[in-house]
Amino acid sequence: MQPESPFNAIPPVVVALALLVAGIEIVFQLAAAGVLGGQGGIGWRVSALGDYAFSPAVWDLVVAGNRSMDLIRRFVTYAFVHGSVTHTIFGVVLLLALGKFVGEVFSAAALLVVFFASTILGAVAFGILVAGNPPLYGVYPAVYGLIGAYSFILWTRLGETGGNRLQAFRLIGVLLFLQLLFGLLFGAQPSWVADLAGFATGFVLSVVVAPGGWAALLERLRSR
């Protein structure tokens, strides 16, 4: 009997996203080791962050009327570049874990909608609310969007069984507490703004994209 692959239970679309994130990091690691790009490869990560990360300055330029592709693409591309291998590994692990949980209920299309909408609206919130011009990069706002979708799934199930729906927000509460703790110890990072916006996006969107969610929403609206 052949052992079952651990990836069998993870939706292919989640595996593809994780491989894309991990693959980019592998390229950076090979470049830093001199295997790719020669001496010039050492600066590939810095160049990629400069070309693909998001920042409040990007938002300001877009609002001012600059709709160049170099700026527009950053609302999405920032999610696929990271600051270090550790930053990437945590992001990939969380993406696979949350993607598996959400993918057990949501369709592949619905999961992608949550992933990219959380990425984009996380950047928008970051651009509007964060002072100065710090960079935003990493898959974490999208992961928080999946946490929002997972919280919606739990919230719905608890409602059906008569449980306390506040328990659905336990995971996001723990993560925000940990972010606060790390912020007190090592200095707060403004990326939490994008993360929280990603969570809210994932939760709200799930009302529509979850199986039967749109029909249930229409039924509630008609009953009022």
Backbone as JSON, one array per atom type, in Angstrom:
{
  "sequence": "MQPESPFNAIPPVVVALALLVAGIEIVFQLAAAGVLGGQGGIGWRVSALGDYAFSPAVWDLVVAGNRSMDLIRRFVTYAFVHGSVTHTIFGVVLLLALGKFVGEVFSAAALLVVFFASTILGAVAFGILVAGNPPLYGVYPAVYGLIGAYSFILWTRLGETGGNRLQAFRLIGVLLFLQLLFGLLFGAQPSWVADLAGFATGFVLSVVVAPGGWAALLERLRSR",
  "N": [[0.85, -1.2, 0.0], [0.65, 2.14, -0.95], [2.02, 4.97, 0.72], [0.03, 7.75, 1.66], [0.26, 10.92, 0.17], [1.09, 13.9, 1.94], [0.17, 16.16, 0.73], [-2.11, 15.54, -0.57], [-4.48, 16.09, 0.75], [-4.64, 18.78, 0.66], [-5.97, 21.49, -1.11], [-5.32, 21.74, -4.62], [-4.98, 24.37, -5.65], [-4.12, 25.81, -3.47], [-1.7, 24.54, -2.91], [-0.36, 25.27, -5.25], [-0.15, 28.07, -4.95], [1.43, 28.18, -2.63], [3.74, 26.9, -3.56], [4.56, 28.75, -5.45], [5.21, 30.98, -3.83], [7.22, 29.81, -2.22], [8.99, 29.01, -4.23], [9.95, 31.43, -5.29], [11.4, 32.33, -3.1], [13.34, 30.33, -2.96], [14.76, 30.89, -5.28], [15.86, 33.36, -4.52], [17.54, 32.48, -2.44], [19.31, 30.79, -3.8], [20.45, 32.67, -5.47], [21.68, 34.35, -3.59], [23.62, 32.62, -2.69], [25.28, 32.56, -4.81], [24.81, 30.8, -6.85], [22.94, 31.4, -8.81], [22.86, 34.08, -11.11], [25.38, 35.1, -10.52], [27.64, 37.49, -9.12], [25.86, 39.57, -9.21], [23.5, 38.43, -8.42], [23.32, 38.47, -5.69], [22.03, 40.75, -4.84], [19.4, 40.39, -5.57], [17.08, 39.99, -3.96], [16.76, 42.45, -2.64], [16.4, 44.09, -4.87], [14.03, 42.98, -5.88], [12.22, 43.55, -3.81], [12.24, 46.29, -4.01], [11.05, 46.57, -6.51], [8.59, 45.24, -6.41], [7.31, 45.33, -3.92], [4.83, 46.89, -1.76], [3.78, 50.2, -0.73], [2.85, 53.11, 1.25], [3.42, 55.31, -0.37], [3.02, 54.35, -2.93], [0.24, 54.05, -2.95], [-0.5, 56.76, -2.67], [0.4, 57.83, -5.11], [-1.2, 56.42, -6.93], [-3.76, 57.3, -6.21], [-3.43, 59.93, -6.88], [-3.62, 59.76, -9.59], [-1.85, 58.3, -11.13], [-1.74, 55.53, -12.98], [-0.01, 53.52, -13.72], [1.27, 50.32, -14.72], [3.38, 49.4, -13.21], [2.84, 50.4, -10.68], [0.2, 49.51, -10.12], [0.4, 46.73, -10.15], [1.69, 46.18, -7.79], [-0.15, 46.01, -5.74], [-0.76, 43.4, -5.6], [1.59, 41.87, -6.09], [3.28, 42.22, -3.92], [2.7, 40.29, -2.06], [4.12, 38.04, -2.71], [6.81, 38.28, -2.31], [9.38, 38.18, 0.14], [11.03, 39.04, 3.25], [13.02, 37.41, 4.3], [14.26, 34.02, 4.62], [13.09, 32.8, 6.82], [10.84, 34.39, 7.26], [9.47, 33.71, 4.95], [9.06, 30.92, 5.27], [7.33, 30.68, 7.53], [5.13, 32.0, 6.46], [4.43, 30.3, 4.29], [3.83, 27.9, 5.62], [1.62, 28.67, 7.19], [-0.11, 29.39, 5.12], [-0.53, 26.93, 3.82], [-1.72, 25.47, 5.9], [-4.05, 26.99, 6.67], [-5.2, 27.21, 4.18], [-5.84, 24.54, 3.66], [-7.84, 24.04, 5.62], [-9.85, 25.92, 4.92], [-10.23, 25.23, 2.27], [-11.51, 22.8, 2.47], [-14.13, 23.4, 2.64], [-14.74, 25.62, 0.98], [-14.96, 26.36, -2.55], [-12.4, 26.13, -5.12], [-12.32, 28.47, -6.65], [-13.65, 30.3, -4.96], [-11.87, 30.34, -2.82], [-9.62, 31.48, -4.03], [-10.65, 34.01, -4.6], [-10.96, 35.05, -2.01], [-8.27, 35.01, -1.19], [-6.91, 36.8, -3.01], [-8.47, 39.13, -2.87], [-8.17, 39.8, -0.17], [-5.46, 40.29, -0.15], [-5.29, 42.56, -1.85], [-7.04, 44.48, -0.63], [-5.88, 44.57, 1.85], [-3.5, 45.9, 1.19], [-4.59, 48.34, 0.36], [-5.71, 49.33, 2.78], [-3.35, 49.56, 4.23], [-2.02, 51.51, 2.73], [-3.69, 53.71, 3.13], [-3.89, 54.09, 5.94], [-1.39, 53.9, 7.24], [1.3, 55.76, 8.46], [4.08, 57.67, 7.12], [6.47, 55.95, 5.04], [6.75, 53.05, 5.03], [7.69, 49.77, 3.79], [5.51, 47.21, 2.5], [5.33, 43.79, 2.46], [5.08, 40.28, 1.75], [3.08, 37.3, 2.34], [1.22, 37.46, 4.3], [-1.16, 39.2, 4.79], [-2.97, 37.97, 3.0], [-3.05, 35.4, 4.11], [-4.22, 36.03, 6.55], [-6.66, 36.74, 5.54], [-7.61, 34.22, 4.84], [-7.77, 33.21, 7.39], [-9.87, 34.77, 8.27], [-11.91, 33.7, 6.64], [-11.93, 31.08, 7.62], [-12.7, 31.59, 10.23], [-15.27, 32.48, 9.72], [-16.44, 30.1, 8.84], [-16.35, 28.59, 11.21], [-17.92, 30.26, 12.81], [-20.4, 30.06, 11.55], [-20.95, 27.3, 11.88], [-21.02, 27.1, 14.67], [-23.23, 28.67, 15.16], [-25.21, 27.07, 14.05], [-25.21, 24.9, 15.75], [-25.86, 25.97, 18.13], [-23.83, 26.97, 19.69], [-21.4, 29.16, 21.32], [-20.8, 31.86, 19.45], [-18.7, 33.63, 19.58], [-16.45, 32.16, 20.03], [-15.47, 31.56, 17.57], [-13.72, 33.52, 16.91], [-11.44, 33.11, 18.26], [-8.92, 32.28, 17.28], [-7.97, 34.49, 15.71], [-7.87, 36.34, 17.75], [-5.85, 35.3, 19.41], [-3.65, 35.48, 17.65], [-3.49, 38.25, 17.21], [-2.91, 39.05, 19.8], [-0.38, 37.9, 20.09], [0.99, 39.35, 18.14], [0.86, 41.89, 19.32], [2.37, 41.38, 21.61], [4.91, 40.74, 20.52], [5.34, 43.18, 19.31], [5.65, 44.88, 21.5], [7.98, 43.82, 22.55], [9.89, 43.85, 20.48], [9.4, 46.03, 18.92], [6.81, 47.64, 17.23], [5.33, 46.62, 14.14], [4.03, 48.1, 11.25], [2.64, 46.45, 9.52], [0.57, 45.05, 10.62], [-1.76, 46.39, 10.2], [-2.48, 45.87, 7.53], [-2.76, 43.12, 7.81], [-4.96, 42.87, 9.57], [-6.93, 44.11, 8.03], [-6.98, 42.29, 5.94], [-8.01, 40.05, 7.28], [-10.61, 40.98, 7.97], [-11.63, 41.36, 5.41], [-11.61, 38.72, 4.38], [-13.45, 37.49, 6.13], [-15.87, 38.94, 5.71], [-16.25, 38.64, 2.93], [-16.71, 35.94, 2.83], [-19.33, 35.62, 3.5], [-20.62, 35.83, 1.13], [-19.22, 34.19, -0.76], [-18.99, 31.68, 0.35], [-20.18, 28.25, 0.32], [-23.54, 28.22, -0.57], [-23.76, 30.68, 0.56], [-24.46, 33.12, -0.76], [-27.12, 32.68, -1.49], [-28.24, 32.34, 1.06], [-27.79, 34.87, 2.1], [-29.41, 36.48, 0.43], [-31.89, 35.43, 1.16], [-32.05, 36.22, 3.82], [-32.15, 38.97, 3.46], [-34.56, 39.25, 2.09], [-36.33, 38.46, 4.03], [-36.49, 40.55, 5.74]],
  "CA": [[0.0, 0.0, 0.0], [1.45, 3.35, -1.07], [1.67, 6.0, 1.7], [-0.68, 8.89, 1.08], [1.02, 12.17, 0.2], [0.46, 14.91, 2.8], [-0.41, 17.23, -0.08], [-3.37, 15.09, -1.16], [-5.61, 16.7, 1.45], [-4.59, 20.23, 0.47], [-6.45, 21.84, -2.44], [-4.23, 22.04, -5.56], [-4.77, 25.8, -5.82], [-3.32, 26.25, -2.32], [-0.35, 24.03, -3.14], [0.24, 26.09, -6.3], [0.21, 29.36, -4.36], [2.55, 27.95, -1.71], [4.93, 26.61, -4.36], [5.0, 30.01, -6.05], [5.88, 31.76, -2.78], [8.46, 29.12, -1.85], [9.89, 29.0, -5.37], [10.61, 32.73, -5.36], [12.39, 32.37, -2.03], [14.44, 29.45, -3.35], [15.57, 31.65, -6.24], [16.65, 34.34, -3.76], [18.57, 31.76, -1.71], [20.33, 30.37, -4.77], [21.17, 33.88, -5.92], [22.55, 34.8, -2.5], [24.73, 31.67, -2.61], [26.09, 32.69, -6.0], [24.47, 29.78, -7.84], [22.23, 32.1, -9.88], [23.1, 35.51, -11.26], [26.73, 35.53, -10.2], [27.73, 38.51, -8.08], [24.66, 40.39, -9.24], [22.39, 37.73, -7.8], [23.29, 38.75, -4.25], [21.09, 41.84, -4.59], [18.1, 40.14, -6.19], [15.99, 40.2, -3.01], [16.59, 43.89, -2.45], [15.82, 44.62, -6.1], [12.64, 42.52, -5.97], [11.43, 44.33, -2.86], [12.09, 47.62, -4.58], [10.22, 46.54, -7.72], [7.3, 44.57, -6.26], [6.67, 45.6, -2.63], [3.86, 47.98, -1.71], [4.06, 51.22, 0.28], [1.89, 54.22, 1.19], [3.74, 56.19, -1.51], [2.35, 53.77, -4.1], [-1.17, 54.43, -2.83], [-0.62, 58.2, -2.93], [0.58, 58.05, -6.54], [-2.37, 55.89, -7.62], [-4.87, 58.22, -5.92], [-3.15, 61.16, -7.62], [-3.92, 59.56, -11.01], [-0.86, 57.48, -11.81], [-2.26, 54.17, -13.09], [0.98, 52.7, -14.42], [1.27, 48.92, -14.32], [4.39, 49.24, -12.17], [2.2, 50.68, -9.4], [-1.0, 48.7, -9.92], [0.75, 45.33, -9.87], [2.2, 46.07, -6.43], [-1.25, 45.66, -4.85], [-0.78, 41.93, -5.55], [2.91, 41.23, -6.11], [3.98, 42.3, -2.63], [2.42, 39.07, -1.3], [4.96, 36.92, -3.15], [8.21, 38.52, -1.95], [9.53, 38.19, 1.59], [12.26, 39.66, 3.72], [14.01, 36.42, 4.69], [13.78, 32.66, 4.47], [12.2, 32.53, 7.95], [9.6, 35.11, 6.93], [8.8, 32.92, 3.92], [8.65, 29.61, 5.79], [6.13, 30.86, 8.35], [4.03, 32.34, 5.57], [4.05, 29.12, 3.53], [3.21, 26.95, 6.55], [0.28, 29.17, 7.51], [-0.91, 29.32, 3.9], [-0.93, 25.54, 3.61], [-2.63, 25.03, 6.97], [-5.35, 27.68, 6.55], [-5.76, 26.84, 2.88], [-6.44, 23.21, 3.8], [-9.07, 24.16, 6.39], [-10.85, 26.65, 4.15], [-10.48, 24.48, 1.05], [-12.41, 21.69, 2.75], [-15.5, 23.91, 2.55], [-14.87, 26.55, -0.14], [-14.45, 25.96, -3.86], [-11.1, 26.72, -5.48], [-12.56, 29.85, -7.09], [-13.96, 31.11, -3.79], [-10.63, 30.49, -2.06], [-8.78, 32.46, -4.74], [-11.25, 35.33, -4.41], [-10.59, 35.48, -0.66], [-6.82, 35.22, -1.15], [-6.47, 38.0, -3.71], [-9.17, 40.3, -2.34], [-7.52, 40.15, 1.1], [-4.16, 40.88, -0.51], [-5.49, 43.9, -2.42], [-7.63, 45.39, 0.36], [-4.85, 44.76, 2.87], [-2.62, 46.96, 0.7], [-5.34, 49.61, 0.38], [-5.76, 49.78, 4.16], [-1.98, 49.95, 4.59], [-1.73, 52.78, 2.07], [-4.51, 54.79, 3.69], [-3.8, 54.28, 7.4], [-0.03, 53.88, 7.78], [2.06, 56.99, 8.27], [5.41, 57.47, 6.58], [6.51, 55.17, 3.8], [7.35, 51.73, 5.23], [7.28, 48.82, 2.77], [4.66, 46.08, 2.84], [5.64, 42.62, 1.65], [4.77, 39.01, 2.4], [1.78, 36.7, 2.05], [0.44, 37.43, 5.54], [-2.54, 39.7, 4.67], [-3.78, 36.93, 2.35], [-3.24, 34.35, 5.11], [-5.22, 36.53, 7.49], [-7.94, 36.62, 4.85], [-8.04, 32.83, 5.0], [-8.19, 33.09, 8.79], [-11.21, 35.33, 8.31], [-12.83, 32.72, 6.06], [-12.01, 29.97, 8.57], [-13.51, 32.08, 11.35], [-16.66, 32.49, 9.26], [-16.9, 28.71, 8.84], [-16.6, 28.23, 12.61], [-19.04, 31.1, 13.26], [-21.62, 29.47, 11.0], [-21.19, 26.0, 12.51], [-21.41, 27.32, 16.06], [-24.61, 29.15, 15.13], [-26.09, 25.95, 13.74], [-25.25, 23.97, 16.89], [-26.22, 26.7, 19.34], [-22.65, 27.29, 20.47], [-21.02, 30.56, 21.48], [-20.15, 32.25, 18.19], [-17.47, 34.37, 19.84], [-15.33, 31.22, 19.97], [-14.95, 31.55, 16.2], [-12.69, 34.56, 16.78], [-10.35, 32.8, 19.19], [-7.64, 32.23, 16.57], [-7.52, 35.84, 15.38], [-7.55, 36.98, 19.01], [-4.53, 34.82, 19.83], [-2.64, 36.03, 16.74], [-3.34, 39.67, 17.48], [-2.21, 39.15, 21.08], [1.04, 37.61, 19.83], [1.55, 40.51, 17.44], [1.03, 42.95, 20.32], [3.49, 41.0, 22.46], [6.15, 40.92, 19.76], [5.51, 44.6, 19.11], [6.18, 45.45, 22.74], [9.33, 43.33, 22.78], [10.84, 44.12, 19.39], [8.98, 47.19, 18.14], [5.61, 47.34, 16.44], [5.43, 46.7, 12.69], [2.72, 48.57, 10.74], [1.99, 45.47, 8.66], [-0.63, 44.52, 11.28], [-2.91, 47.07, 9.6], [-2.85, 45.08, 6.35], [-3.21, 41.81, 8.27], [-6.32, 42.99, 10.11], [-7.81, 44.38, 6.9], [-7.12, 41.03, 5.25], [-8.94, 39.22, 8.05], [-11.97, 41.51, 7.8], [-12.03, 41.08, 4.02], [-11.91, 37.3, 4.27], [-14.67, 37.16, 6.86], [-17.03, 39.55, 5.05], [-16.43, 38.02, 1.62], [-17.2, 34.58, 3.01], [-20.78, 35.68, 3.54], [-21.08, 35.71, -0.25], [-18.57, 33.15, -1.57], [-19.12, 30.36, 0.98], [-21.26, 27.44, -0.28], [-24.86, 28.63, -0.13], [-23.7, 31.96, 1.25], [-25.19, 34.15, -1.49], [-28.55, 32.38, -1.36], [-28.63, 32.62, 2.43], [-27.8, 36.33, 2.26], [-30.62, 36.98, -0.22], [-33.03, 35.01, 1.94], [-32.12, 37.08, 5.01], [-32.55, 40.3, 3.03], [-35.98, 39.2, 1.74], [-37.14, 38.26, 5.23], [-36.57, 41.78, 6.51]],
  "C": [[0.88, 1.24, 0.0], [1.04, 4.35, 0.0], [1.04, 7.2, 1.01], [0.15, 10.15, 1.23], [0.32, 13.17, 1.11], [-0.19, 16.03, 2.02], [-1.76, 16.83, -0.68], [-4.57, 15.78, -0.55], [-5.67, 18.21, 1.26], [-5.05, 20.55, -0.94], [-5.29, 22.21, -3.38], [-3.94, 23.54, -5.71], [-3.94, 26.36, -4.67], [-1.88, 25.79, -2.47], [0.36, 24.88, -4.19], [0.69, 27.44, -5.76], [1.43, 29.23, -3.44], [3.84, 27.67, -2.48], [5.46, 27.87, -5.03], [5.77, 30.85, -5.04], [7.22, 31.13, -2.43], [9.47, 29.14, -3.0], [10.64, 30.32, -5.52], [11.7, 32.84, -4.3], [13.59, 31.48, -2.35], [15.36, 30.15, -4.35], [16.44, 32.66, -5.51], [17.8, 33.65, -3.02], [19.68, 31.3, -2.64], [21.13, 31.55, -5.28], [22.14, 34.37, -4.85], [23.77, 33.9, -2.35], [25.64, 31.72, -3.83], [25.81, 31.66, -7.07], [23.77, 30.39, -9.04], [22.67, 33.56, -9.92], [24.49, 35.99, -10.95], [26.74, 36.54, -9.06], [26.47, 39.37, -8.03], [23.47, 39.76, -8.55], [22.24, 38.03, -6.32], [22.25, 39.82, -3.94], [19.69, 41.62, -5.14], [16.94, 40.38, -5.22], [15.71, 41.69, -2.83], [15.95, 44.51, -3.69], [14.36, 44.23, -6.24], [11.74, 43.3, -5.02], [11.22, 45.75, -3.38], [11.13, 47.67, -5.75], [8.79, 46.05, -7.46], [6.61, 44.79, -4.91], [5.71, 46.78, -2.74], [4.29, 48.98, -0.64], [3.0, 52.3, 0.19], [2.16, 55.18, 0.03], [3.1, 55.67, -2.79], [0.88, 54.17, -4.1], [-1.37, 55.9, -3.19], [-0.52, 58.49, -4.43], [-0.64, 57.56, -7.33], [-3.56, 56.82, -7.43], [-4.7, 59.52, -6.71], [-3.36, 61.0, -9.13], [-2.92, 58.74, -11.78], [-1.35, 56.03, -11.82], [-1.29, 53.26, -13.85], [0.96, 51.28, -13.87], [2.28, 48.65, -13.21], [3.79, 49.47, -10.79], [1.04, 49.74, -9.13], [-0.63, 47.26, -9.53], [1.19, 45.14, -8.43], [1.12, 45.73, -5.41], [-1.37, 44.15, -4.68], [0.61, 41.34, -5.36], [3.63, 41.26, -4.77], [3.81, 41.01, -1.82], [3.38, 37.94, -1.62], [6.45, 37.16, -2.92], [8.3, 38.7, -0.44], [10.91, 38.72, 1.99], [13.37, 38.69, 4.05], [13.42, 35.03, 4.48], [12.82, 32.3, 5.6], [10.84, 33.17, 7.73], [8.79, 34.3, 5.92], [8.25, 31.62, 4.48], [7.39, 29.72, 6.62], [4.92, 31.16, 7.47], [3.51, 31.13, 4.79], [3.33, 28.11, 4.42], [1.79, 27.39, 6.89], [-0.65, 29.1, 6.3], [-1.41, 27.91, 3.65], [-1.95, 25.08, 4.64], [-4.01, 25.66, 6.81], [-6.02, 27.34, 5.23], [-6.42, 25.48, 2.91], [-7.79, 23.31, 4.51], [-10.18, 24.81, 5.57], [-11.22, 25.87, 2.89], [-11.36, 23.26, 1.24], [-13.88, 22.1, 2.6], [-15.71, 24.75, 1.29], [-14.41, 25.89, -1.44], [-13.11, 26.62, -4.12], [-11.27, 28.18, -5.89], [-12.83, 30.76, -5.9], [-12.71, 31.36, -2.95], [-9.71, 31.52, -2.7], [-9.33, 33.87, -4.58], [-10.87, 35.88, -3.04], [-9.11, 35.83, -0.61], [-6.44, 36.57, -1.78], [-7.21, 39.26, -3.25], [-8.55, 40.75, -1.02], [-6.16, 40.79, 0.85], [-4.34, 42.33, -0.97], [-6.01, 44.87, -1.37], [-6.71, 45.57, 1.56], [-3.88, 45.87, 2.47], [-3.31, 48.31, 0.74], [-5.38, 50.18, 1.8], [-4.39, 50.27, 4.62], [-1.65, 51.31, 4.0], [-2.47, 53.95, 2.69], [-4.14, 55.11, 5.14], [-2.39, 54.38, 7.96], [0.7, 55.16, 7.44], [3.46, 56.68, 7.75], [5.36, 56.64, 5.31], [7.19, 53.81, 4.01], [6.89, 50.76, 4.14], [6.36, 47.75, 3.35], [5.01, 44.94, 1.9], [5.32, 41.36, 2.46], [3.32, 38.6, 2.21], [0.8, 36.81, 3.22], [-0.95, 38.07, 5.46], [-3.47, 38.7, 4.0], [-4.06, 35.79, 3.32], [-4.28, 34.78, 6.13], [-6.61, 36.54, 6.84], [-8.5, 35.21, 4.95], [-8.44, 32.56, 6.44], [-9.59, 33.67, 8.96], [-12.24, 34.37, 7.75], [-13.02, 31.53, 7.0], [-12.87, 30.36, 9.78], [-14.98, 32.12, 10.98], [-17.25, 31.08, 9.27], [-17.25, 28.29, 10.27], [-17.81, 28.98, 13.14], [-20.37, 30.52, 12.8], [-21.95, 28.16, 11.7], [-21.63, 26.16, 13.96], [-22.84, 27.84, 16.14], [-25.59, 28.03, 14.89], [-26.25, 25.0, 14.92], [-25.62, 24.65, 18.2], [-25.05, 27.05, 20.22], [-22.41, 28.79, 20.54], [-20.22, 31.0, 20.25], [-18.87, 33.06, 18.41], [-16.24, 33.46, 19.81], [-14.71, 31.17, 18.59], [-13.8, 32.54, 16.03], [-11.51, 34.32, 17.71], [-9.0, 32.85, 18.5], [-7.12, 33.63, 16.25], [-7.16, 36.6, 16.65], [-6.17, 36.59, 19.51], [-3.44, 35.44, 18.96], [-2.41, 37.51, 16.99], [-2.63, 39.91, 18.81], [-0.72, 38.91, 20.89], [1.71, 38.75, 19.1], [1.8, 41.67, 18.4], [2.23, 42.65, 21.2], [4.81, 41.2, 21.76], [6.42, 42.4, 19.5], [6.09, 45.29, 20.33], [7.63, 45.05, 22.97], [10.32, 43.81, 21.73], [10.48, 45.34, 18.55], [7.83, 46.82, 17.22], [5.89, 47.51, 14.96], [4.07, 47.11, 12.13], [2.01, 47.58, 9.85], [0.73, 44.88, 9.29], [-1.9, 45.17, 10.72], [-3.41, 46.28, 8.39], [-3.37, 43.7, 6.77], [-4.66, 41.87, 8.76], [-7.33, 43.29, 9.01], [-8.03, 43.11, 6.08], [-8.1, 40.1, 5.95], [-10.38, 39.68, 7.85], [-12.5, 41.23, 6.4], [-12.44, 39.62, 3.86], [-13.21, 36.92, 4.95], [-15.9, 37.68, 6.13], [-17.3, 38.89, 3.71], [-17.03, 36.62, 1.74], [-18.72, 34.53, 3.08], [-21.35, 35.43, 2.15], [-20.52, 34.47, -0.94], [-18.62, 31.77, -0.93], [-20.25, 29.58, 0.31], [-22.63, 27.81, 0.3], [-24.91, 30.0, 0.51], [-24.52, 33.04, 0.57], [-26.69, 33.93, -1.37], [-29.05, 32.69, 0.05], [-28.71, 34.12, 2.69], [-29.05, 36.92, 1.65], [-31.86, 36.63, 0.59], [-33.18, 35.89, 3.18], [-32.6, 38.48, 4.64], [-34.06, 40.33, 2.7], [-36.86, 39.12, 2.99], [-37.26, 39.52, 6.06], [-37.67, 42.7, 6.02]]
}
